[in-house]
């Protein structure tokens, strides 16, 4: 049996994190989403076909030497249905299909018992998902983002299918947004065949918004075990479950509270404070008297001194000037609002800055909660950033200095 992983989408709601990388490569608990998926599926199948399109070269480069994996490029038509159709001439008669932007714990073995199955998960607010109506473990209906959901069971983006789905996909039209949708084909399949509902065990998340990344990161960090292999200087305090990889260095008088991961090549300190649920990816630097809490700092980023980063996601190759501060909590303690595709959306109680790659800040720059900063932007000294910054932007302000001669006594 084979598996198809749909990894071609742009992930627009996750921008600026997806400006320079496809969504499946966003890191969670120290490794990309796609790594988490492959760990669940590799032992179950003979071949894995990853459907790529947006920023395809980055996925191919990372996984080109992995056994079982072959890459197929989606054509001009967008949509999950078209992505699946790309694999028509490659897979066995029966196969698994997995969305490339979900993260989950289930081992998927239950799916193998059925010819047709859809993974389902119970959620509190199903309005923003495909909602399934299930009777005696059989799916009898699928409604996409209904205003009045008929159940709390949603389509979790994992399927067991056979070649019949290709026949359906070839004979359906495009959706209102001009895409070929897998859900349109599933609605037909449900009417014609016995499609089982497989309730997923353990954690599951559709990584569609920036705070979903931090929530999943927190969950999987709670599963790690202490493993200290890097260089530790004098008077360093390490509490709880912390992974410090070989090649990382923690300099004198620093404090690290787990769960946390410090990847190879990273340098912490001296006098740095790494608080729980932080991941420092490869070759990062958190320097003298800087504090990082509940955040993901991506590769090659530097937070040298006297800075605070809380509940944030910072992209690759960023550099913070001295005393750069991210605010993460509103005065009224209400959920932080974030701009998502032109709409103000409530997120979570604590959320800092969501920053793309290659961003530089001058000294004494501050960010208000929930601000997004596009890639390749520069922010000049002493700026308070209270609104989103598009990519490739230079932000600065001009202060007038007044010089007067001192009057002698």
PLY file of the C-alpha trace (Angstrom):
ply
format ascii 1.0
element vertex 409
property float x
property float y
property float z
element edge 408
property int vertex1
property int vertex2
end_header
0.00 0.00 0.00
1.09 3.57 -0.72
0.56 6.97 0.86
-0.05 10.37 -0.72
0.82 13.51 1.23
-0.72 16.73 -0.05
1.94 19.41 0.43
1.39 21.83 -2.45
-0.58 24.66 -0.81
0.58 28.22 -0.13
-0.55 28.53 3.49
-1.65 32.15 3.10
-3.23 32.40 6.57
0.17 31.61 8.07
2.01 34.46 6.40
4.67 35.78 6.95
5.88 32.32 8.09
5.10 30.91 4.64
6.58 33.73 2.59
9.83 31.81 2.13
8.86 28.23 3.03
5.97 25.86 2.33
3.66 25.27 5.28
4.74 21.63 5.83
8.27 22.86 6.66
7.23 25.09 9.56
9.03 23.66 12.61
7.11 22.31 15.60
9.03 20.93 18.59
12.28 21.17 16.67
11.31 19.56 13.34
9.02 20.35 10.39
5.37 19.35 10.30
6.19 16.98 7.45
8.72 15.13 9.62
5.98 14.46 12.17
3.70 13.05 9.43
6.39 10.84 7.92
7.18 9.34 11.31
3.57 8.15 11.54
3.22 6.74 8.04
6.60 5.40 6.86
6.33 2.00 8.55
2.82 1.37 7.16
3.42 1.81 3.43
5.71 0.80 0.58
5.86 4.15 -1.19
5.16 7.76 -0.24
4.21 10.30 -2.90
4.52 13.92 -1.77
2.55 16.32 -3.96
4.45 19.61 -4.21
4.04 22.97 -5.91
4.58 26.10 -3.79
8.28 26.41 -2.85
8.64 22.82 -4.02
12.45 22.95 -4.14
12.66 23.29 -0.35
10.65 20.14 0.29
12.56 18.22 -2.35
15.92 19.31 -0.97
15.08 18.22 2.57
13.66 14.79 1.73
15.39 13.84 -1.53
17.52 11.16 0.14
14.72 9.55 2.16
13.74 6.03 1.17
10.25 5.40 -0.16
9.67 9.07 -1.06
8.90 10.34 -4.56
7.85 13.90 -5.45
5.04 14.73 -7.86
4.35 18.30 -8.97
0.79 19.58 -9.10
-0.23 21.32 -12.32
-1.77 24.72 -12.93
-5.17 23.97 -11.38
-5.24 24.54 -7.62
-7.04 22.54 -4.96
-6.65 19.42 -2.86
-8.59 17.33 -5.36
-6.25 18.28 -8.19
-3.29 17.54 -5.91
-4.62 14.04 -5.25
-5.32 13.49 -8.93
-1.63 14.15 -9.63
-0.83 10.72 -8.15
-3.36 8.75 -10.20
-0.84 6.84 -12.30
1.56 6.08 -9.45
-0.26 4.55 -6.48
-1.53 1.07 -5.71
-5.23 0.33 -5.87
-5.66 1.24 -2.20
-3.80 4.04 -0.45
-3.69 6.54 2.40
-4.09 10.27 1.77
-2.86 12.79 4.35
-3.03 16.58 4.31
0.49 17.96 4.65
-0.49 20.67 7.13
-1.84 18.55 9.99
-0.02 17.19 13.01
-1.32 14.22 14.98
-0.49 11.32 17.30
-2.66 8.51 15.94
-0.67 5.58 14.48
-3.16 5.22 11.57
-3.38 1.42 11.84
-7.16 1.56 12.24
-7.46 2.99 8.72
-5.96 -0.15 7.20
-9.00 -2.22 8.22
-11.33 -0.45 5.80
-11.55 0.08 2.07
-12.89 3.61 2.52
-12.39 5.69 5.66
-12.13 9.31 6.77
-10.37 10.39 9.95
-12.65 12.37 12.24
-12.00 14.48 15.31
-14.43 15.99 17.77
-13.99 19.75 18.31
-15.88 22.41 20.28
-16.43 24.79 17.37
-16.73 22.91 14.04
-17.93 25.85 11.90
-14.59 26.40 10.21
-14.14 22.77 9.16
-15.79 20.11 7.05
-18.43 18.64 9.35
-19.32 14.94 9.16
-22.62 13.34 10.04
-21.96 9.83 11.32
-24.34 6.96 12.11
-23.05 3.65 13.48
-19.51 4.56 12.40
-20.68 5.15 8.84
-20.41 8.61 7.34
-23.72 9.67 5.83
-23.03 13.31 5.00
-20.26 15.93 4.73
-20.92 19.68 4.98
-18.15 22.18 4.33
-18.02 24.97 6.97
-21.75 24.97 7.78
-23.29 27.86 9.69
-25.33 25.40 11.79
-23.24 22.23 12.14
-25.15 18.96 12.59
-22.36 17.43 14.67
-19.05 18.23 16.35
-17.16 15.69 14.23
-14.89 17.23 11.63
-12.91 15.98 8.66
-9.38 15.57 10.04
-7.62 15.39 6.67
-6.64 11.69 6.71
-8.27 9.24 4.28
-8.18 5.59 3.21
-9.28 5.44 -0.44
-8.94 3.49 -3.64
-8.77 4.31 -7.34
-12.49 5.10 -7.51
-11.73 8.54 -6.07
-9.76 9.37 -9.23
-12.75 8.56 -11.43
-14.90 10.90 -9.33
-12.31 13.69 -9.37
-11.97 13.55 -13.16
-15.69 14.04 -13.58
-16.37 16.91 -11.17
-15.99 20.60 -11.96
-14.18 23.36 -10.16
-15.46 24.97 -6.99
-16.59 28.59 -6.66
-12.99 29.61 -5.94
-11.76 27.90 -9.12
-10.22 24.85 -7.46
-10.80 21.12 -7.67
-11.71 20.14 -4.12
-11.27 16.74 -2.53
-14.33 17.37 -0.36
-16.56 17.60 -3.44
-15.38 14.13 -4.48
-15.81 12.75 -0.96
-19.45 13.87 -0.88
-20.10 11.71 -3.94
-18.12 8.80 -2.54
-20.12 8.90 0.70
-23.38 8.55 -1.25
-22.12 5.63 -3.32
-19.96 3.64 -0.89
-19.73 2.57 2.73
-17.23 5.11 4.15
-16.18 4.51 7.74
-15.47 7.21 10.32
-12.20 6.56 12.14
-11.95 8.62 15.32
-8.38 9.79 15.76
-6.72 9.04 19.07
-4.55 11.58 20.85
-3.58 15.07 19.74
-4.59 16.47 16.34
-4.32 19.96 14.91
-4.88 21.54 11.53
-2.01 24.05 11.43
-3.82 26.89 9.74
-3.02 29.93 11.91
0.16 31.14 13.64
-1.03 30.40 17.17
-1.82 26.81 16.11
1.93 26.42 15.59
2.64 27.53 19.16
-0.14 25.35 20.60
1.17 22.23 18.86
4.73 23.15 19.82
3.69 23.28 23.47
1.91 19.94 23.32
4.82 18.03 21.80
7.40 19.70 24.04
5.52 18.23 26.99
6.47 14.80 25.58
10.26 15.27 25.47
12.77 13.77 27.91
15.88 15.41 29.33
18.93 14.91 27.08
21.97 17.16 27.63
24.75 16.67 25.06
26.00 20.20 24.41
28.69 22.18 26.19
27.61 23.63 29.53
29.73 26.32 31.22
29.91 27.14 34.93
26.93 28.21 37.08
24.33 27.18 34.50
20.94 26.10 35.91
18.88 23.60 33.89
15.45 22.68 35.25
13.07 20.04 33.94
13.07 18.23 30.60
15.48 20.04 28.32
17.15 18.82 25.12
20.50 20.44 24.38
21.92 18.90 21.24
25.56 18.15 20.61
27.23 21.23 19.15
25.13 23.66 21.21
26.70 25.77 23.95
25.21 27.27 27.11
27.48 29.95 28.54
27.99 30.90 32.17
25.21 31.94 34.57
22.34 31.16 32.20
19.04 29.56 33.24
17.03 27.13 31.12
13.61 25.91 32.26
12.06 23.00 30.43
10.44 21.80 28.46
12.74 23.38 25.88
14.92 22.38 22.94
18.28 23.94 22.06
19.40 22.69 18.64
22.93 22.11 17.40
25.08 25.17 16.76
23.07 27.40 19.07
24.66 29.57 21.75
22.82 30.66 24.89
24.18 33.31 27.26
25.96 34.40 29.24
23.23 35.42 31.69
20.43 34.38 29.32
17.05 33.09 30.48
15.27 30.42 28.39
11.78 29.80 29.76
9.42 26.84 29.16
8.07 25.90 25.72
10.92 27.53 23.82
12.68 26.02 20.82
15.92 27.48 19.53
16.55 26.01 16.09
20.01 25.44 14.63
22.69 28.14 14.91
20.60 30.61 16.88
22.02 32.97 19.51
20.33 34.29 22.64
22.82 36.54 24.37
23.58 38.48 27.52
20.52 39.22 29.68
18.03 38.25 26.95
14.90 36.26 27.80
12.87 33.97 25.53
9.58 32.39 26.62
7.15 30.07 24.83
8.59 30.89 21.41
10.06 29.31 18.29
13.27 30.95 17.08
14.21 29.67 13.63
17.65 28.96 12.20
20.49 31.49 12.25
18.56 34.15 14.17
20.35 36.32 16.75
18.86 37.91 19.86
22.11 39.23 21.31
21.41 41.28 24.44
18.84 42.88 26.75
15.84 41.68 24.70
12.59 39.89 25.51
10.74 37.52 23.16
7.48 36.05 24.48
4.93 33.73 22.80
6.33 34.57 19.38
7.53 32.92 16.19
10.69 34.47 14.74
11.84 33.47 11.26
15.29 32.56 9.96
18.27 34.90 9.72
16.78 37.68 11.85
18.87 40.01 13.99
17.55 41.94 16.99
19.11 45.17 18.15
19.73 45.74 21.84
16.56 45.99 23.96
14.10 44.68 21.37
10.87 43.83 23.21
7.80 41.83 22.15
4.61 42.54 24.09
2.32 39.52 24.35
-0.62 40.47 26.60
-3.40 43.04 26.35
-4.25 45.27 29.30
-7.83 43.93 29.30
-6.60 40.32 29.25
-8.76 39.55 26.20
-7.58 37.42 23.26
-5.03 39.15 21.06
-6.41 40.16 17.66
-4.46 39.32 14.51
-4.98 40.31 10.87
-5.67 37.18 8.81
-6.29 37.76 5.10
-7.72 41.21 5.73
-9.88 40.31 8.74
-9.30 40.93 12.45
-9.38 37.54 14.14
-9.28 36.73 17.85
-6.37 34.42 18.64
-5.28 33.43 22.14
-4.72 35.23 25.43
-0.95 35.56 24.98
0.59 36.13 21.58
3.67 38.15 20.67
5.08 38.89 17.23
4.89 36.69 14.12
7.99 37.49 12.09
9.20 36.39 8.69
12.81 35.77 7.63
15.73 38.19 7.33
14.25 40.90 9.56
16.53 43.35 11.37
15.63 45.64 14.26
17.55 48.62 15.62
18.00 49.36 19.30
14.96 49.83 21.55
12.33 48.51 19.15
9.03 47.32 20.66
6.24 45.23 19.17
2.61 45.26 20.30
0.80 41.90 20.73
-0.19 40.04 17.58
1.81 42.15 15.13
3.09 40.47 11.96
6.36 41.52 10.31
7.06 40.53 6.71
10.33 39.08 5.53
13.35 41.21 4.58
12.12 44.22 6.57
14.29 46.61 8.57
12.98 48.47 11.59
14.92 51.50 12.75
15.82 52.44 16.32
13.25 53.44 18.94
10.17 52.41 16.95
6.96 51.14 18.53
5.36 48.76 16.04
1.58 48.61 16.56
0.50 47.47 13.10
1.56 44.84 10.59
4.55 45.44 8.35
4.56 44.11 4.79
7.62 42.31 3.49
10.56 44.29 2.08
9.73 47.39 4.15
12.04 49.86 5.89
10.38 51.41 8.95
12.01 54.29 10.79
11.15 57.55 12.49
12.79 60.95 12.70
13.32 62.73 16.00
14.39 66.33 16.13
17.34 66.97 18.41
17.67 70.44 19.90
21.16 71.73 20.68
21.68 74.83 22.84
24.78 76.35 24.28
24.86 76.25 28.02
24.55 79.70 29.55
27.47 80.38 31.87
26.87 81.32 35.46
0 1
1 2
2 3
3 4
4 5
5 6
6 7
7 8
8 9
9 10
10 11
11 12
12 13
13 14
14 15
15 16
16 17
17 18
18 19
19 20
20 21
21 22
22 23
23 24
24 25
25 26
26 27
27 28
28 29
29 30
30 31
31 32
32 33
33 34
34 35
35 36
36 37
37 38
38 39
39 40
40 41
41 42
42 43
43 44
44 45
45 46
46 47
47 48
48 49
49 50
50 51
51 52
52 53
53 54
54 55
55 56
56 57
57 58
58 59
59 60
60 61
61 62
62 63
63 64
64 65
65 66
66 67
67 68
68 69
69 70
70 71
71 72
72 73
73 74
74 75
75 76
76 77
77 78
78 79
79 80
80 81
81 82
82 83
83 84
84 85
85 86
86 87
87 88
88 89
89 90
90 91
91 92
92 93
93 94
94 95
95 96
96 97
97 98
98 99
99 100
100 101
101 102
102 103
103 104
104 105
105 106
106 107
107 108
108 109
109 110
110 111
111 112
112 113
113 114
114 115
115 116
116 117
117 118
118 119
119 120
120 121
121 122
122 123
123 124
124 125
125 126
126 127
127 128
128 129
129 130
130 131
131 132
132 133
133 134
134 135
135 136
136 137
137 138
138 139
139 140
140 141
141 142
142 143
143 144
144 145
145 146
146 147
147 148
148 149
149 150
150 151
151 152
152 153
153 154
154 155
155 156
156 157
157 158
158 159
159 160
160 161
161 162
162 163
163 164
164 165
165 166
166 167
167 168
168 169
169 170
170 171
171 172
172 173
173 174
174 175
175 176
176 177
177 178
178 179
179 180
180 181
181 182
182 183
183 184
184 185
185 186
186 187
187 188
188 189
189 190
190 191
191 192
192 193
193 194
194 195
195 196
196 197
197 198
198 199
199 200
200 201
201 202
202 203
203 204
204 205
205 206
206 207
207 208
208 209
209 210
210 211
211 212
212 213
213 214
214 215
215 216
216 217
217 218
218 219
219 220
220 221
221 222
222 223
223 224
224 225
225 226
226 227
227 228
228 229
229 230
230 231
231 232
232 233
233 234
234 235
235 236
236 237
237 238
238 239
239 240
240 241
241 242
242 243
243 244
244 245
245 246
246 247
247 248
248 249
249 250
250 251
251 252
252 253
253 254
254 255
255 256
256 257
257 258
258 259
259 260
260 261
261 262
262 263
263 264
264 265
265 266
266 267
267 268
268 269
269 270
270 271
271 272
272 273
273 274
274 275
275 276
276 277
277 278
278 279
279 280
280 281
281 282
282 283
283 284
284 285
285 286
286 287
287 288
288 289
289 290
290 291
291 292
292 293
293 294
294 295
295 296
296 297
297 298
298 299
299 300
300 301
301 302
302 303
303 304
304 305
305 306
306 307
307 308
308 309
309 310
310 311
311 312
312 313
313 314
314 315
315 316
316 317
317 318
318 319
319 320
320 321
321 322
322 323
323 324
324 325
325 326
326 327
327 328
328 329
329 330
330 331
331 332
332 333
333 334
334 335
335 336
336 337
337 338
338 339
339 340
340 341
341 342
342 343
343 344
344 345
345 346
346 347
347 348
348 349
349 350
350 351
351 352
352 353
353 354
354 355
355 356
356 357
357 358
358 359
359 360
360 361
361 362
362 363
363 364
364 365
365 366
366 367
367 368
368 369
369 370
370 371
371 372
372 373
373 374
374 375
375 376
376 377
377 378
378 379
379 380
380 381
381 382
382 383
383 384
384 385
385 386
386 387
387 388
388 389
389 390
390 391
391 392
392 393
393 394
394 395
395 396
396 397
397 398
398 399
399 400
400 401
401 402
402 403
403 404
404 405
405 406
406 407
407 408
